[in-house]
Amino acid sequence: MADIASLGIQVTTNGVQQAATDLDKLAVSGDKAAASTSKLNKSFSQGQAAPVRQASAALNEQSAALAKLAGQIDPTIAKLDKLDAMQAKLAAMRKGGIIGAEDFNALNTALDASRAKIG
């Protein structure tokens, strides 16, 4: 009988020891990830993010130029883009509490009607 009791305790202890080992490994991995994140943040703060920002700005500029060209080629696209911009401004005013829900819905419906006429 004593062997069965000690065997049960042995198995339970082994499981706890394995869990503790796994937890220690997880903690080490977490520390490594935190250190890597700190290094990445430091490199961005030291100006290595500038090329990424420059590339992003160039891409935005090219995108705007393409949209302008498309609007010049097809006036319908320009009109739809203008309606999109107005709808975005309207949504921002609603979100900022400048206009109420009733006014927002009326103006939004008018924009949708204009969009339907164009497209």
Secondary structure, DSSP 8 states (H G I E B T S, - for coil): -HHHHHHHHHHHHHHHHHHHHHHHHHHHHHHHHHHHHHHHHHHIIIIITHHHHHHHHHHHHHHHHHHHHHHHH-HHHHHHHHHHHHHHHHHHHHHTTSS-HHHHHHHHHHHHHHHHHH-
